[in-house]
Amino acid sequence: MKPNKVKIKQMIYFNKLIKIIPAALLQEEAKRPPDDDPLIRTKRPFGGLIRDMKRRWPKYKSDITDGFNFQCVAASIFIYFAALSGAITFGGLMGMLLGKI
């Protein structure tokens, strides 16, 4: 195929995609209940925070349970010791330079 034909096909595809995406976003907004607006004032102390926690609890729960995956725990331990090694080195150098070892 010639390069011009490929560009024309890509342009046609992107034009269709540009028309599809806003329609999908509008449909998703229509599915959302009107009282689920996170910016509505509740007139209670921490009412918005409580409502937000109730609304997002299933997502928080899955995030916490996914965090106990072996790879996630291993990466967390690695990052912890990587940060700790720099702090120990810096502290040792500062102690040596200040003569307090």
C-alpha positions as CSV (number, residue, x, y, z in Angstrom):
1,M,0.0,0.0,0.0
2,K,1.1,3.5,-0.7
3,P,1.9,5.7,2.3
4,N,-0.9,8.1,1.4
5,K,-3.5,5.4,1.5
6,V,-2.3,4.3,5.0
7,K,-2.6,7.9,6.2
8,I,-6.1,8.3,4.8
9,K,-7.2,5.0,6.5
10,Q,-5.7,6.2,9.8
11,M,-7.4,9.5,9.5
12,I,-10.8,7.8,8.9
13,Y,-10.2,5.5,11.9
14,F,-9.3,8.4,14.2
15,N,-12.3,10.5,13.0
16,K,-14.6,7.5,13.9
17,L,-12.9,7.2,17.2
18,I,-13.3,10.9,18.0
19,K,-17.0,10.5,17.4
20,I,-17.3,7.4,19.5
21,I,-15.4,8.5,22.7
22,P,-17.6,11.5,23.6
23,A,-20.8,9.4,23.1
24,A,-19.4,6.7,25.4
25,L,-18.6,9.3,28.1
26,L,-22.1,10.8,27.9
27,Q,-23.6,7.4,28.3
28,E,-21.5,6.7,31.4
29,E,-22.5,10.1,32.9
30,A,-26.2,9.2,32.2
31,K,-25.8,5.9,34.1
32,R,-24.5,7.7,37.2
33,P,-27.1,8.6,39.8
34,P,-27.6,12.3,40.3
35,D,-27.2,12.2,44.1
36,D,-23.7,10.7,43.6
37,D,-22.1,14.1,43.0
38,P,-19.0,14.2,45.3
39,L,-19.2,18.0,45.4
40,I,-22.6,18.3,47.1
41,R,-22.4,19.7,50.6
42,T,-23.7,17.4,53.4
43,K,-24.0,20.1,56.2
44,R,-22.3,17.7,58.6
45,P,-18.7,17.6,59.9
46,F,-16.8,15.2,57.7
47,G,-20.0,14.2,55.9
48,G,-18.4,14.3,52.5
49,L,-15.5,12.3,53.6
50,I,-17.8,9.6,55.1
51,R,-19.9,9.5,52.0
52,D,-16.8,9.2,49.8
53,M,-15.5,6.4,51.9
54,K,-18.8,4.5,51.6
55,R,-18.9,5.1,47.9
56,R,-15.3,4.0,47.3
57,W,-15.0,1.1,49.8
58,P,-15.2,-1.7,47.3
59,K,-12.3,-0.1,45.4
60,Y,-10.3,0.5,48.6
61,K,-10.9,-3.1,49.7
62,S,-9.6,-4.5,46.4
63,D,-6.6,-2.2,46.5
64,I,-5.6,-3.4,50.0
65,T,-6.0,-7.0,49.2
66,D,-4.1,-6.6,45.9
67,G,-1.3,-5.0,48.0
68,F,-0.6,-8.3,49.7
69,N,0.5,-9.8,46.4
70,F,4.0,-11.4,46.6
71,Q,5.5,-9.1,44.0
72,C,4.0,-6.0,45.6
73,V,5.4,-7.0,49.1
74,A,8.8,-7.7,47.6
75,A,8.9,-4.4,45.8
76,S,7.9,-2.5,48.9
77,I,10.7,-4.2,51.0
78,F,13.2,-3.5,48.2
79,I,12.3,0.2,48.1
80,Y,12.4,0.4,51.9
81,F,15.9,-0.9,52.1
82,A,17.0,1.2,49.1
83,A,15.9,4.3,50.8
84,L,17.3,3.1,54.2
85,S,20.8,2.5,52.7
86,G,21.0,6.1,51.5
87,A,20.0,7.4,54.9
88,I,22.6,5.2,56.6
89,T,25.3,6.3,54.2
90,F,24.5,10.0,54.6
91,G,24.4,9.7,58.4
92,G,27.8,7.9,58.4
93,L,29.4,10.5,56.2
94,M,28.0,13.4,58.3
95,G,29.2,11.8,61.5
96,M,32.6,11.2,60.0
97,L,32.9,14.8,58.7
98,L,31.7,16.3,62.0
99,G,34.0,14.1,64.0
100,K,31.3,12.5,66.1
101,I,32.0,8.9,65.4
